[in-house]
Amino acid sequence: MSDLEAALVYAKDHQTDFLEEFLSFLRIPSISTLPDHKDDMHQAADWIANRLQSSGFESVAVMPTTGHPVVYGEWMKAGKDTPTILFYGHYDVQPPDPLELWISEPFVPQVRGEDLFARGASDMKGQVVAHLKAVESMLATSSLPVNLKYLIEGEEEIGSPNLGSFISENKDLLSCDLCLNGDSSILAPDVPAITISLRGLAYFEIRIQGAAGDLHSGTFGGAVDNPANVLSKLIAGMRDDHGRITLPGFYDHVRSFSDTERAEMISMPDEWWKEQSGASVLFGEQGYSPTERATVRPTLDVNGMLSGFTGEGSKTVLPAQAMAKISMRLVPDQHPERIKKSLEEYLKTHAPPTVTWELEAMASSPPAIVEHDSSAVHAASRALEAVWGVKPVFQRQGGTVPVVGMVQELLGVDSLMLGFGLPDDNLHAPNEKMHLPNFRRGIETYIRFMFEISL
C-alpha cells in the first residue's frame, strides 16, 4: 500500500472521530468582534495548537498580537528539495445575531440530514479541521510529502487589522513557496471549483453631527436640520438609478473585463441568484449579469444605520447624530486609500453646512487575482478531479480574504484558494452550515493535493 493509499484509508476509518473533533471546535464561541469573548478566542487558538502538537508537529506556538493571537506551527522534515506550503485559516467567527432566527443554538452544533449547523461550520472551522485531519492522516501512517507551516489567525472576521504587521515581523518564519488558503468554496456539491480572484474591501463609518443634543421635533423640526435626513440623502446619492456608484473617480482604476474572461466565467442564471438569496427581484449595475455584478464589479452597500429613537413605540425626537457603516467591494486595480479619498470628496461636495461629518476607515484589503496556469492549480485540479470524479471549474468570488493580498505583497508568494463551502451555507447569517460530504471530500482532497504538489 502506498503512502497516499494508507493516508486515505486512515481518513476513511476515522470519519466518526474527525466529526467529533469538528463538533468540539464549533462549541467554542470564538467571536472576534465582541470583547466578552476574549477568553473564547484564546481557547480556540489553544484548541488548534493542541491538535498540531498531538499530530507530531515539531514547532507550535500561540503567538500574541495587539489583538487576538495567531497560531503558528511547522513541520519541516520533508527536505530542502520539496516545496514548503503555508496553510492559512482563521478560527474566529461572526456574531450569531439575530438569535431568534436560528433553528438550533449557534454554538450547539446539530446534524440535520447531511448538513452540520453551527456558527463557523463553513466559515471557516470546517476547512481548518479538514486540513488538520488530512495532516493527521498522513503523519499517522507515514509522513508528509511537503514541508508545512500553519498560519491560523483570529481576526479575519474583523478585517485582519493585525495580520499585516504580524507577517511583516515574521517574514523569515513564514517564508514559503505557496500559501494554501482554505477560506474558499465550490459552486455546488457536485461541482468542484478553484477560486482565481477575490474582491477587495474598503469599510467606513460615517458620522453626522447636527445640534448639540437631541431636540423635540415639534419645537425645532423645520428650523434645525436633521442628521438622519441628511445622512439618508447622502447615501441615496451614492448610487444612481442604474446601479452605478457616483463617488468622484470611483471607476478610474477599475480593470476592464475582457470578452475572453467573460467567456471563461461560470455565470449562474437569474433564478439561481433568486433562489440562493431569497430575493424575488434582482438589482445591479446595468450591462452586467448578476454573476458579474457579484464577482468582478465594485459595489457600495450600507451595512448598518443608527440614529434617533429605535425602540418600540414612538418618540418625537430630532436626533443630534446619525451614523452609517458602509462597505465597498473593490476590483483590480482599485486601492482602498484612493477609494477613501473619493468618498471624502463626495462628502465635502454634498454634505450641507447645517451639519458636520466624520469619516473613519474601519477595515481595508486589496483585491487579488490568482494565476490559474500554475503547478499549484494543476495539482489542485488533479486532486479535485480524483475526489469528485469531474474536472473543477475556475470561479471568481465576490468576497474578500485580506491575507491573499498581504501574502502576495509581504512574502512574495501566490495563494491557492482551495476550500469546500457552498453558496447556500448561510455565511454570516443564521443557520450557517457545512455540508458533511464536502467536509469528508475536503480531507481527501487536501491529502491528495499535498502528494500531487510534491511531485
C-alpha positions as CSV (number, residue, x, y, z in Angstrom):
1,M,0.0,0.0,0.0
2,S,1.4,3.4,-1.0
3,D,1.7,6.3,1.5
4,L,-1.2,8.0,-0.3
5,E,-3.4,5.0,0.0
6,A,-2.6,4.5,3.6
7,A,-3.5,8.1,4.5
8,L,-6.8,7.8,2.6
9,V,-7.7,4.6,4.4
10,Y,-6.8,6.2,7.8
11,A,-9.1,9.2,7.0
12,K,-12.0,6.9,6.0
13,D,-11.6,4.7,9.1
14,H,-11.6,7.8,11.4
15,Q,-14.5,9.7,10.0
16,T,-16.5,9.5,13.2
17,D,-13.6,10.7,15.3
18,F,-12.9,13.5,12.9
19,L,-16.6,14.7,13.1
20,E,-16.4,14.6,17.0
21,E,-13.3,16.8,16.8
22,F,-15.1,19.2,14.5
23,L,-18.1,19.4,16.9
24,S,-15.8,20.2,19.8
25,F,-14.2,23.1,17.9
26,L,-17.6,24.5,16.9
27,R,-18.7,24.6,20.5
28,I,-16.2,27.4,21.2
29,P,-17.9,30.8,20.6
30,S,-14.8,32.5,19.2
31,I,-16.4,35.8,18.2
32,S,-13.5,38.2,17.5
33,T,-15.5,41.4,17.4
34,L,-17.0,41.1,20.9
35,P,-14.7,41.8,23.8
36,D,-16.7,39.5,26.1
37,H,-15.3,36.5,24.1
38,K,-11.6,37.2,24.6
39,D,-11.2,34.0,26.6
40,D,-13.0,32.0,24.0
41,M,-10.6,33.3,21.4
42,H,-7.7,32.0,23.4
43,Q,-9.5,28.7,23.9
44,A,-9.9,28.3,20.1
45,A,-6.3,29.2,19.5
46,D,-5.2,26.6,22.1
47,W,-7.5,24.0,20.5
48,I,-5.7,24.3,17.2
49,A,-2.2,24.3,18.8
50,N,-3.1,21.2,20.8
51,R,-4.1,19.3,17.7
52,L,-0.9,20.3,15.9
53,Q,1.2,19.1,18.8
54,S,-0.7,15.8,19.1
55,S,-0.2,15.2,15.3
56,G,3.5,15.4,15.8
57,F,4.4,19.0,14.7
58,E,7.9,19.9,15.9
59,S,7.3,23.6,16.5
60,V,3.9,25.0,17.6
61,A,3.2,28.4,19.2
62,V,0.3,30.6,20.1
63,M,1.8,34.0,19.2
64,P,0.4,37.3,20.6
65,T,-0.6,40.3,18.6
66,T,-2.1,43.6,19.8
67,G,-5.4,41.9,19.2
68,H,-6.2,38.2,19.1
69,P,-3.3,35.6,18.9
70,V,-2.0,33.8,15.8
71,V,-1.4,30.1,15.9
72,Y,1.8,29.0,14.2
73,G,3.1,25.5,13.5
74,E,5.7,23.9,11.3
75,W,6.8,20.5,10.1
76,M,10.0,20.8,8.0
77,K,11.2,17.2,7.7
78,A,10.4,16.7,4.0
79,G,13.7,18.0,2.8
80,K,15.1,21.1,1.1
81,D,14.1,19.9,-2.4
82,T,10.4,19.7,-1.6
83,P,8.1,22.7,-1.5
84,T,7.2,24.5,1.6
85,I,3.4,25.1,1.9
86,L,1.9,27.7,4.3
87,F,-1.7,26.9,5.2
88,Y,-3.8,29.9,6.1
89,G,-7.0,29.8,8.0
90,H,-8.9,31.7,10.7
91,Y,-10.5,30.5,13.9
92,D,-12.7,33.5,14.6
93,V,-16.4,33.6,13.7
94,Q,-19.1,36.2,13.1
95,P,-21.6,37.0,15.9
96,P,-24.7,34.8,15.6
97,D,-27.3,37.5,15.7
98,P,-30.3,37.5,15.2
99,L,-30.5,34.6,17.6
100,E,-34.3,34.1,17.1
101,L,-33.8,33.1,13.5
102,W,-31.6,30.1,14.4
103,I,-33.4,26.7,14.3
104,S,-30.8,25.3,16.7
105,E,-28.4,27.0,19.1
106,P,-25.5,28.6,17.1
107,F,-22.8,27.1,19.4
108,V,-24.5,23.8,20.0
109,P,-23.8,22.1,16.7
110,Q,-26.5,19.9,15.3
111,V,-26.5,17.5,12.4
112,R,-29.7,17.5,10.3
113,G,-29.6,15.2,7.3
114,E,-26.2,15.7,5.6
115,D,-25.6,19.2,7.0
116,L,-24.0,20.3,10.2
117,F,-25.4,23.5,11.6
118,A,-23.4,25.9,13.8
119,R,-21.8,29.3,13.6
120,G,-18.4,28.9,12.0
121,A,-19.2,25.5,10.4
122,S,-18.3,26.7,6.9
123,D,-16.6,30.0,7.6
124,M,-14.1,28.5,8.3
125,K,-13.7,26.0,11.1
126,G,-14.7,23.2,8.8
127,Q,-12.0,24.0,6.4
128,V,-9.4,24.3,9.2
129,V,-10.4,21.0,10.7
130,A,-10.4,19.3,7.3
131,H,-6.8,20.2,6.7
132,L,-5.7,19.3,10.2
133,K,-7.2,15.9,9.8
134,A,-5.7,15.4,6.4
135,V,-2.3,16.1,8.0
136,E,-3.1,13.8,10.9
137,S,-4.0,11.0,8.4
138,M,-0.6,11.4,6.7
139,L,1.5,11.6,9.8
140,A,-0.2,8.7,11.5
141,T,0.5,6.4,8.5
142,S,3.8,7.6,7.0
143,S,5.0,11.2,6.7
144,L,4.2,14.5,5.0
145,P,5.4,14.7,1.4
146,V,5.9,18.5,1.7
147,N,7.2,20.9,4.3
148,L,4.3,22.5,6.0
149,K,3.6,25.6,8.1
150,Y,0.4,26.9,9.6
151,L,-0.8,30.5,10.0
152,I,-4.2,30.5,11.7
153,E,-5.4,33.9,12.8
154,G,-8.2,35.1,15.0
155,E,-9.2,38.4,13.3
156,E,-10.3,37.7,9.7
157,E,-13.9,38.5,10.5
158,I,-12.9,42.0,11.7
159,G,-10.7,42.7,8.7
160,S,-7.4,41.2,9.9
161,P,-6.2,44.5,11.4
162,N,-3.0,43.0,12.9
163,L,-2.2,40.3,10.4
164,G,-0.1,42.6,8.1
165,S,2.2,43.7,10.9
166,F,2.5,40.1,12.1
167,I,3.5,38.9,8.7
168,S,6.0,41.8,8.3
169,E,7.6,41.0,11.6
170,N,7.8,37.2,10.9
171,K,8.8,37.1,7.2
172,D,11.6,34.5,7.8
173,L,9.4,32.3,9.9
174,L,6.6,32.4,7.3
175,S,8.7,32.0,4.2
176,C,7.2,29.5,1.8
177,D,6.8,28.6,-1.8
178,L,3.0,28.7,-1.8
179,C,0.2,29.8,0.5
180,L,-2.7,27.2,0.6
181,N,-5.8,29.2,1.6
182,G,-8.8,27.2,2.8
183,D,-11.1,30.2,3.1
184,S,-13.0,29.3,-0.1
185,S,-15.9,27.4,-1.6
186,I,-17.1,25.4,-4.6
187,L,-20.2,26.0,-6.8
188,A,-22.3,23.1,-5.8
189,P,-22.0,19.7,-4.0
190,D,-21.2,18.0,-7.3
191,V,-19.3,20.9,-8.9
192,P,-15.7,21.3,-7.5
193,A,-14.1,24.7,-8.1
194,I,-10.9,26.7,-7.7
195,T,-11.2,30.4,-6.9
196,I,-9.0,32.6,-9.1
197,S,-10.0,36.0,-8.0
198,L,-11.3,37.9,-4.9
199,R,-12.6,41.4,-4.5
200,G,-11.0,43.8,-2.1
201,L,-12.7,45.7,0.7
202,A,-13.0,49.3,1.9
203,Y,-15.1,49.7,5.1
204,F,-16.1,53.0,6.6
205,E,-18.1,54.6,9.3
206,I,-19.8,57.9,8.6
207,R,-20.9,60.1,11.5
208,I,-23.1,63.1,11.0
209,Q,-23.5,65.7,13.8
210,G,-26.3,68.3,13.9
211,A,-27.4,70.1,17.1
212,A,-25.6,69.7,20.4
213,G,-28.2,67.2,21.7
214,D,-31.4,65.6,20.7
215,L,-34.3,68.0,20.3
216,H,-38.1,68.0,20.4
217,S,-39.2,67.5,16.7
218,G,-42.3,69.6,17.3
219,T,-40.4,72.6,18.8
220,F,-37.3,72.5,16.5
221,G,-38.4,70.5,13.4
222,G,-38.2,72.7,10.3
223,A,-35.8,75.1,12.0
224,V,-32.9,72.7,12.7
225,D,-31.6,70.2,10.2
226,N,-32.0,66.5,10.9
227,P,-28.8,64.4,10.7
228,A,-30.8,61.3,9.9
229,N,-32.4,63.0,6.9
230,V,-29.0,64.4,5.8
231,L,-27.3,61.0,6.0
232,S,-30.2,59.3,4.2
233,K,-29.9,61.8,1.3
234,L,-26.1,61.4,1.2
235,I,-26.3,57.6,1.0
236,A,-29.1,57.7,-1.6
237,G,-26.9,59.9,-3.8
238,M,-24.0,57.5,-3.8
239,R,-25.6,55.3,-6.4
240,D,-27.7,56.3,-9.4
241,D,-30.8,54.6,-10.8
242,H,-28.7,52.4,-13.0
243,G,-26.7,50.9,-10.1
244,R,-23.6,53.0,-10.9
245,I,-21.7,54.4,-8.0
246,T,-21.4,58.2,-8.1
247,L,-18.4,58.9,-6.0
248,P,-15.9,61.0,-8.0
249,G,-13.2,59.0,-9.7
250,F,-14.6,55.7,-8.3
251,Y,-14.2,53.8,-11.6
252,D,-11.0,55.4,-12.7
253,H,-8.8,52.4,-11.8
254,V,-11.3,49.6,-12.5
255,R,-9.6,47.0,-14.7
256,S,-11.6,46.1,-17.8
257,F,-13.3,42.8,-18.0
258,S,-12.4,41.2,-21.4
259,D,-14.7,39.2,-23.6
260,T,-12.3,36.2,-23.2
261,E,-12.6,36.4,-19.4
262,R,-16.4,36.7,-19.7
263,A,-16.5,33.6,-21.9
264,E,-14.4,31.7,-19.3
265,M,-16.7,32.7,-16.4
266,I,-19.2,30.2,-15.0
267,S,-22.3,32.5,-15.0
268,M,-25.2,31.4,-12.8
269,P,-28.7,32.2,-14.2
270,D,-31.0,34.8,-12.6
271,E,-33.2,32.1,-11.0
272,W,-30.2,30.7,-9.2
273,W,-29.4,34.1,-7.6
274,K,-33.0,34.5,-6.6
275,E,-33.1,31.1,-5.0
276,Q,-29.8,31.5,-3.1
277,S,-30.7,35.0,-1.9
278,G,-34.4,34.7,-1.3
279,A,-34.9,37.9,-3.3
280,S,-37.9,38.0,-5.7
281,V,-36.3,40.6,-7.9
282,L,-32.6,41.2,-8.6
283,F,-30.8,44.5,-8.7
284,G,-27.5,45.8,-10.0
285,E,-25.4,47.7,-12.4
286,Q,-26.8,47.7,-15.9
287,G,-24.9,45.9,-18.6
288,Y,-23.7,43.1,-16.4
289,S,-25.1,39.8,-15.3
290,P,-25.8,39.0,-11.7
291,T,-22.7,36.8,-11.5
292,E,-20.5,39.6,-12.9
293,R,-22.1,42.2,-10.6
294,A,-21.3,40.0,-7.6
295,T,-17.8,39.0,-8.5
296,V,-15.9,41.3,-11.0
297,R,-17.6,44.7,-10.5
298,P,-17.2,47.0,-7.5
299,T,-20.1,47.7,-5.1
300,L,-21.2,50.1,-2.4
301,D,-23.5,48.9,0.4
302,V,-24.9,50.2,3.7
303,N,-24.1,47.6,6.4
304,G,-25.8,49.4,9.2
305,M,-27.5,52.7,10.2
306,L,-28.3,54.2,13.6
307,S,-30.0,57.4,14.6
308,G,-32.6,58.8,17.0
309,F,-35.1,56.5,18.7
310,T,-35.2,52.9,17.6
311,G,-37.1,51.3,20.4
312,E,-40.7,50.0,20.5
313,G,-43.4,52.7,20.2
314,S,-42.9,56.3,19.2
315,K,-40.8,59.2,20.4
316,T,-40.9,62.5,18.5
317,V,-37.2,63.3,18.6
318,L,-35.0,65.3,16.3
319,P,-31.7,63.3,16.6
320,A,-28.4,65.1,17.1
321,Q,-26.4,62.4,15.4
322,A,-26.6,59.8,12.7
323,M,-24.2,57.0,11.8
324,A,-23.9,54.6,8.9
325,K,-21.4,51.8,8.2
326,I,-20.6,51.4,4.5
327,S,-18.6,48.8,2.7
328,M,-17.3,48.8,-0.8
329,R,-16.1,45.7,-2.6
330,L,-13.2,46.6,-4.8
331,V,-11.8,45.0,-8.0
332,P,-8.4,45.2,-9.7
333,D,-6.8,47.8,-9.8
334,Q,-8.8,49.8,-7.2
335,H,-7.0,50.7,-4.0
336,P,-8.7,51.3,-0.6
337,E,-6.8,54.6,0.1
338,R,-7.9,56.1,-3.3
339,I,-11.5,55.0,-2.5
340,K,-11.3,56.8,0.8
341,K,-10.3,60.0,-0.9
342,S,-13.1,59.5,-3.3
343,L,-15.7,59.2,-0.5
344,E,-14.2,62.2,1.3
345,E,-14.5,64.3,-1.8
346,Y,-18.2,63.2,-2.2
347,L,-19.0,64.2,1.4
348,K,-17.2,67.6,1.1
349,T,-19.2,68.3,-2.0
350,H,-22.6,67.1,-0.9
351,A,-22.9,67.4,2.8
352,P,-24.8,70.7,3.7
353,P,-23.3,73.3,6.0
354,T,-26.1,72.6,8.6
355,V,-24.1,69.5,9.8
356,T,-20.6,68.4,10.4
357,W,-19.3,64.9,9.4
358,E,-16.5,62.5,10.3
359,L,-15.3,59.6,8.2
360,E,-13.4,56.7,9.8
361,A,-11.8,53.9,7.8
362,M,-12.6,50.7,9.7
363,A,-11.0,47.9,7.5
364,S,-9.5,47.5,4.1
365,S,-8.0,44.9,1.8
366,P,-6.7,45.0,-1.8
367,P,-8.3,42.8,-4.4
368,A,-6.4,39.7,-5.6
369,I,-6.0,37.6,-8.8
370,V,-4.5,34.1,-8.7
371,E,-2.5,32.8,-11.7
372,H,-4.6,29.8,-12.8
373,D,-2.0,28.3,-15.1
374,S,0.4,27.2,-12.4
375,S,1.8,24.0,-11.0
376,A,-0.3,24.5,-7.8
377,V,-3.5,25.0,-9.7
378,H,-2.8,21.9,-11.8
379,A,-2.1,19.9,-8.7
380,A,-5.3,21.1,-7.1
381,S,-7.2,20.3,-10.3
382,R,-5.9,16.7,-10.3
383,A,-6.8,16.2,-6.6
384,L,-10.3,17.6,-7.0
385,E,-11.0,15.5,-10.1
386,A,-9.8,12.4,-8.3
387,V,-12.2,13.0,-5.4
388,W,-15.2,14.4,-7.2
389,G,-14.9,12.5,-10.5
390,V,-15.2,15.6,-12.6
391,K,-12.8,18.4,-13.6
392,P,-13.1,21.5,-11.4
393,V,-14.2,24.8,-12.8
394,F,-12.5,28.2,-12.2
395,Q,-14.6,30.8,-10.3
396,R,-14.3,34.4,-9.3
397,Q,-15.6,35.2,-5.8
398,G,-17.1,38.5,-4.6
399,G,-15.9,38.1,-1.0
400,T,-12.6,39.4,0.5
401,V,-9.8,37.4,2.1
402,P,-7.3,40.1,3.3
403,V,-4.4,37.7,3.7
404,V,-4.2,36.9,0.0
405,G,-3.1,40.4,-0.9
406,M,-0.9,40.6,2.2
407,V,0.9,37.3,1.4
408,Q,1.4,38.4,-2.2
409,E,2.8,41.8,-1.1
410,L,4.8,40.9,2.0
411,L,6.0,37.3,1.3
412,G,6.2,37.5,-2.5
413,V,4.2,34.3,-3.0
414,D,0.8,33.4,-4.6
415,S,-2.1,31.8,-2.8
416,L,-4.1,28.8,-3.9
417,M,-7.7,29.2,-2.8
418,L,-8.9,25.6,-2.1
419,G,-12.0,25.3,0.2
420,F,-15.2,23.4,0.1
421,G,-18.0,25.6,1.4
422,L,-21.3,26.1,-0.6
423,P,-23.1,29.2,-1.8
424,D,-26.1,28.3,0.5
425,D,-24.0,27.7,3.6
426,N,-25.5,30.9,5.2
427,L,-22.2,32.6,5.9
428,H,-22.5,35.5,8.4
429,A,-26.2,34.6,8.7
430,P,-28.4,32.5,10.9
431,N,-28.3,28.7,10.4
432,E,-24.8,28.6,9.0
433,K,-23.9,25.0,7.9
434,M,-21.3,22.7,6.5
435,H,-22.3,20.0,4.0
436,L,-20.7,17.0,5.6
437,P,-20.0,15.1,2.4
438,N,-17.9,18.2,1.4
439,F,-16.1,18.0,4.8
440,R,-15.1,14.4,4.1
441,R,-14.2,15.1,0.5
442,G,-12.2,18.1,1.6
443,I,-10.0,15.9,3.8
444,E,-9.3,13.6,1.0
445,T,-8.7,16.5,-1.4
446,Y,-6.1,18.0,0.9
447,I,-4.3,14.7,1.3
448,R,-4.2,14.2,-2.5
449,F,-3.2,17.8,-3.1
450,M,-0.1,17.6,-0.9
451,F,1.0,14.4,-2.6
452,E,0.4,16.0,-6.0
453,I,2.2,19.3,-5.3
454,S,5.3,17.3,-4.1
455,L,5.8,15.5,-7.5
